[in-house]
């Protein structure tokens, strides 16, 4: 059939959660659906302005401003106006609103309620299309003006034929973000990457119901005449502002979603954790040696976390973001997760005994006993000290 999705439906009799022209892998869409169903059971609904429901999936109590993306429709019953509140640290949606019947004046009041009562420390990014520009102009006359997303841009204006120089470059302030051919392509590229590499970011009921019905039209990702993509575009607008926009400098907000560009995955085992665990077992008396040996064997036979190149890249990325925060004058919260502090005595001890590990024979008949008591096995010359004595931190 030259169509994998159709073949799975027709021959393997699989019930697919996406249409036949979907740009996404059906397995990815199915995983997003499972995440959406799980989150849908834990959602809280807030009634705002008497009539409108805001679905809240999480809270944020940090110091950075939350991001609020708004996709404005014409309130004619076809497209919907959507609001997506995004966590600035994880870039996960924490609240979603969608309606295809809300008028522009009521949408403006709803946005003011959300900003004033729920998220006063925020950045409001509105698509400045034909309808959104009018909403931005109205909000600029209100106290909400302080949180509107804006960028400083340089543009050329024509001064007329009689001027010495016909065109002059001026600097202007542009509110909101523009969805043109270039920016939309970047948004869809980001969406494809997230659906495949980080489905948890779009595993929400409102996003899932739109993503599962997106299709390819003339080489671009779009919705059909019977479906919508308003929540998706509001969320992608926020991510575009974070990734490509220039109005968030100094805010400490960075695009930290894995894009899956690594072409290999190198495995790195955390051997120091095994050494520390063995040392704790060996800290007892000689009578407990057999028990410690059994516990160590059980520990080594269990599955343990394996660091991958993605984990190391995420750790380096977090350190880079912290350094950028400090450069911008922010004070990032120092967390111990992902950090491996090593004291000077421990570092000196590791260097002093590095040669002993090189001479240990992993192919001996009893490698466990060899490691527990290398001196008796003739492993290395340590001046009469046992392995446990050397590693008493």
C-alpha positions in Angstrom: 0.0 0.0 0.0 3.0 2.3 0.4 1.3 3.7 3.5 2.4 2.3 6.9 -0.6 3.7 8.8 -3.1 2.3 6.3 -1.4 -1.0 6.3 -1.6 -1.2 10.1 -5.3 -0.4 10.0 -6.3 -2.7 7.1 -4.0 -5.7 7.6 -3.1 -5.7 11.3 -6.6 -4.5 12.3 -5.2 -1.8 14.6 -7.5 1.0 15.8 -5.4 4.1 15.1 -5.7 7.3 17.1 -4.7 9.5 14.1 -6.0 10.1 10.6 -4.5 8.6 7.5 -2.7 11.8 6.6 -1.2 12.5 10.0 2.4 13.9 10.1 3.1 12.1 13.4 3.9 8.5 14.3 0.7 6.7 15.5 2.7 5.3 18.5 3.6 8.8 19.6 0.0 10.0 19.3 -1.2 6.9 21.2 1.3 7.7 24.0 0.1 11.3 24.1 -3.5 10.0 24.4 -2.6 7.9 27.5 -0.9 10.8 29.1 -3.8 13.1 28.3 -6.3 10.6 29.9 -4.2 10.4 33.0 -4.0 14.1 33.4 -7.7 14.5 32.6 -8.5 12.6 35.7 -6.6 15.1 37.9 -7.6 18.4 36.3 -9.2 21.2 38.4 -11.8 23.5 36.8 -12.0 27.1 37.9 -15.1 29.2 37.1 -14.0 32.7 35.9 -16.3 35.7 35.2 -19.3 33.5 36.0 -19.4 31.7 32.6 -15.9 30.5 31.5 -14.0 27.4 32.7 -10.3 27.4 33.1 -8.7 23.9 33.3 -5.8 24.0 35.7 -3.3 21.1 35.6 -0.6 22.4 38.0 0.7 25.3 40.0 3.9 27.4 39.9 5.4 29.1 43.0 8.7 30.2 41.6 10.1 33.7 41.1 10.2 33.7 37.3 7.1 35.1 35.4 4.8 32.5 33.9 4.1 32.7 30.2 0.6 33.1 28.9 0.0 32.5 25.2 -3.2 33.8 23.5 -4.6 32.7 20.1 -7.4 35.1 19.2 -10.3 34.0 16.9 -13.2 36.0 15.4 -15.8 34.5 17.8 -17.9 33.4 14.9 -18.3 29.8 16.1 -15.7 28.3 13.7 -12.3 28.9 15.2 -11.7 29.1 19.0 -10.0 31.6 21.1 -7.4 29.8 23.3 -5.3 30.7 26.4 -2.4 28.5 27.5 -0.5 29.3 30.7 3.0 27.8 30.7 5.4 27.0 33.5 8.6 29.0 32.9 10.9 26.4 34.3 9.6 23.2 32.7 7.6 24.8 29.8 4.7 22.5 30.6 1.2 23.9 30.3 -0.4 24.5 33.7 -3.7 26.0 32.7 -5.8 25.9 29.4 -8.9 27.8 28.3 -10.7 27.3 25.0 -14.0 28.7 23.6 -15.4 29.3 20.1 -18.2 31.6 21.3 -16.5 34.1 23.5 -16.7 37.7 22.3 -13.6 39.9 22.0 -14.7 42.2 24.9 -15.3 39.3 27.2 -12.0 37.7 26.2 -10.3 40.9 27.2 -12.0 40.9 30.6 -11.1 37.2 31.0 -7.5 37.9 30.3 -7.5 40.7 32.8 -9.0 38.4 35.5 -6.4 35.7 34.8 -3.5 38.2 35.0 -4.8 40.2 38.1 -6.2 37.4 40.2 -4.2 34.2 39.3 -0.9 35.1 37.6 0.1 38.7 38.4 3.8 37.9 37.6 3.5 36.9 34.0 4.4 37.7 30.4 1.4 37.9 28.1 2.2 36.9 24.5 -0.7 37.5 22.0 -0.6 36.7 18.3 -0.8 40.1 16.6 -3.0 39.1 13.7 -5.9 41.2 12.4 -8.0 40.4 15.4 -5.2 40.0 18.0 -3.8 43.5 17.2 -7.1 45.1 18.2 -7.0 43.2 21.5 -3.4 44.2 22.1 -4.3 47.9 21.5 -7.2 47.7 24.0 -5.0 46.0 26.6 -2.3 48.7 26.2 -4.8 51.2 27.7 -5.2 49.1 30.8 -2.8 48.1 33.7 -2.2 44.9 31.8 0.2 46.9 29.5 3.1 46.1 31.9 3.0 42.4 31.2 2.5 42.5 27.4 5.2 40.8 25.4 7.1 43.2 23.1 10.2 43.3 21.1 12.4 46.2 19.8 12.8 46.0 16.1 14.5 48.1 13.4 12.6 48.9 10.2 13.1 51.2 7.2 10.6 53.9 6.3 10.3 55.8 3.0 10.8 59.5 3.4 9.8 60.5 -0.1 11.6 61.3 -3.3 12.8 64.8 -2.3 14.7 63.6 0.8 18.5 63.2 0.7 18.2 59.6 1.7 14.9 58.0 0.6 14.8 55.5 3.3 15.5 55.9 7.0 16.0 53.2 9.7 14.0 53.7 12.8 13.6 51.6 16.0 10.1 50.6 17.0 8.4 48.5 19.6 6.3 45.6 18.3 3.8 44.0 20.8 2.9 40.4 20.6 4.3 37.9 18.1 3.6 37.5 14.4 2.7 34.2 12.7 4.1 34.3 9.2 5.4 31.7 6.8 8.8 31.5 8.6 7.6 31.6 12.2 4.8 29.0 11.5 7.3 26.7 9.9 9.5 27.0 13.1 6.4 26.3 15.3 5.5 23.2 13.4 9.1 22.0 13.5 9.0 22.5 17.2 5.7 20.6 17.5 7.0 17.6 15.5 10.1 17.4 17.7 8.0 17.6 20.9 5.5 15.0 19.8 8.3 12.5 19.1 10.9 13.3 21.7 9.0 14.9 24.6 5.3 13.8 24.4 4.7 14.6 28.0 4.7 18.3 27.1 1.6 17.9 24.9 0.0 15.1 26.9 -3.1 17.2 27.8 -6.7 16.5 26.7 -7.1 19.8 24.9 -3.8 19.5 23.0 -4.3 15.8 22.3 -7.8 16.3 20.7 -6.2 18.7 18.2 -2.9 17.0 17.5 -4.5 13.6 16.7 -6.4 15.2 13.8 -3.7 17.4 12.4 -2.8 16.5 8.8 -0.5 17.4 6.0 -1.9 20.0 3.5 0.3 21.0 0.6 3.4 20.2 2.5 2.5 22.0 5.7 0.9 20.8 8.9 -2.7 22.2 9.4 -6.1 21.2 10.7 -9.0 20.0 8.6 -12.2 21.9 8.0 -13.9 19.9 10.7 -11.1 20.2 13.4 -9.2 23.0 15.2 -5.6 23.8 16.2 -6.2 26.9 18.4 -4.8 25.5 21.7 -1.9 24.0 19.9 -1.0 27.3 18.2 -1.4 29.2 21.4 1.1 26.8 23.1 3.4 26.8 20.1 3.3 30.6 20.1 4.7 30.6 23.7 7.4 28.1 22.8 8.3 30.2 19.7 8.7 33.3 21.9 11.0 31.4 24.2 13.1 29.8 21.5 13.2 32.4 18.8 11.9 35.6 20.3 14.1 38.5 21.6 11.8 39.9 24.3 12.6 37.6 27.2 16.3 38.6 27.8 17.1 38.9 31.5 14.0 36.9 32.5 15.8 33.6 33.1 13.5 31.6 30.8 15.1 29.3 28.3 14.0 26.6 25.8 15.0 23.4 27.7 12.9 20.8 25.9 14.9 18.0 24.4 14.9 18.2 20.6 16.4 14.7 20.0 19.1 15.8 17.7 21.7 13.4 19.2 22.5 10.7 16.7 24.0 8.3 19.2 23.4 7.5 22.9 26.5 6.7 24.9 26.0 4.8 28.1 27.9 5.9 31.2 27.6 3.8 34.3 27.8 5.5 37.7 30.5 3.4 39.3 31.0 5.7 42.3 27.6 4.9 43.6 28.5 1.2 43.7 31.7 2.0 45.5 29.9 4.1 48.1 27.4 1.4 48.6 30.1 -1.2 49.0 31.9 1.0 51.5 28.8 1.3 53.7 28.5 -2.5 53.7 32.1 -3.0 54.6 32.0 -0.5 57.5 30.9 -3.3 59.9 32.9 -5.9 61.8 34.6 -8.9 60.2 31.8 -11.1 61.5 29.4 -9.3 59.2 31.6 -9.8 56.1 29.6 -12.7 54.7 26.3 -10.7 55.1 27.9 -7.7 53.4 29.1 -9.9 50.6 25.6 -11.3 50.0 24.1 -7.8 50.1 26.7 -6.5 47.7 26.0 -9.4 45.3 22.2 -8.7 45.5 22.9 -5.0 44.8 25.1 -5.6 41.8 22.5 -8.0 40.3 19.7 -5.4 40.4 19.0 -3.0 37.5 20.3 0.5 38.2 19.9 3.8 36.5 22.2 4.3 33.5 23.3 7.7 32.6 23.0 8.4 28.9 24.4 11.2 26.8 21.0 12.9 27.0 21.3 13.0 30.8 24.8 14.5 30.6 23.6 17.0 28.1 20.6 18.0 30.3 23.0 18.5 33.2 25.3 20.7 31.2 22.3 22.6 29.9 21.1 23.2 33.5 24.5 24.5 34.5 24.5 26.8 31.4 21.1 28.2 32.3 22.2 28.8 35.9 25.3 30.7 34.6 23.1 32.7 32.3 20.8 33.5 35.2 23.7 34.8 37.2 24.9 36.9 34.3 21.4 38.4 34.0 21.5 39.3 37.7 19.2 36.6 38.8 19.8 34.2 41.8 18.9 30.7 40.7 17.9 28.2 43.3 20.7 25.8 43.8 19.4 22.2 43.8 21.5 19.2 44.6 19.8 17.0 42.0 22.3 16.2 39.2 25.3 17.6 41.1 28.2 15.4 42.3 30.2 17.3 45.0 33.5 15.7 45.8 35.6 16.8 48.7 39.4 17.3 48.4 40.3 14.3 50.7 38.0 12.0 48.6 39.4 13.3 45.3 43.0 12.7 46.6 42.0 9.2 47.8 40.5 8.3 44.4 43.6 9.5 42.6 45.9 7.6 45.0 44.0 4.3 44.5 43.3 4.6 40.9 46.2 2.2 40.1 44.7 -0.4 42.4 41.5 -0.6 40.3 43.5 -1.0 37.1 45.2 -4.1 38.6 42.0 -5.8 39.8 41.3 -8.9 37.7 37.6 -8.9 36.8 37.9 -12.5 35.3 39.1 -14.2 38.5 37.2 -17.1 39.9 35.9 -15.0 42.8 35.9 -11.3 41.8 33.6 -10.3 44.7 36.1 -11.6 47.3 38.9 -10.1 45.3 37.3 -6.7 45.6 36.4 -7.1 49.2 39.9 -8.1 50.3 42.3 -7.5 47.4 45.4 -7.8 49.7 44.8 -11.5 50.5 44.2 -12.2 46.8 47.5 -10.5 45.7 45.7 -7.8 43.8 47.9 -4.8 44.7 50.4 -3.6 47.2 48.7 -1.3 49.6 51.0 -1.4 52.5 49.0 -3.9 54.4 45.7 -2.0 54.1 42.5 -3.7 52.9 40.2 -2.2 50.4 37.7 -1.3 53.1 40.3 0.5 55.1 41.3 2.6 52.1 37.7 3.7 51.4 36.5 4.8 54.8 35.3 8.2 53.8 
